[in-house]
Amino acid sequence: MYESKAIVSIVDADYLRRYLRIDDDSEDAFLEELGRAATENLEHRLKRHVIARNSSDSEAVCTDKESVPAALRVWVGASVAFAYTNRESDSEKSFTSTPYFERLIDPWRAYK
């Protein structure tokens, strides 16, 4: 069963720096936080965990970070890129995933 506790980011700061083309590591803690938030959002959309929280979490997509599908990492990267780019925005702009990004995660959605 999906529960949004003990979120484990499926991407690390190094991955996000490469995705965002950031050269230094001065914002790694912030990037990690954005990664956890994006992973939580992804799990909410999938209605299941990406990485199993324990041995009885049989509905999770995979059991460890190394086996997370690339499409899910890219989705989290895109979500983080939006949040990072618009973090000081005073508009009511919100992240709207494009059909391309939504199709990336479709194979792992739990339709219940």
Protein Blocks (a to p, Z undefined) as FASTA:
>chain_A
ZZfehiacfbdfklmmmmnopabfklmmmmmmmmmmmmmmmmmmnopafbdfbfklmmbm
blbfklgcfklmmmmmmmmmmmmmmmmccbfbdcdddfklmmmmmmmpccZZ
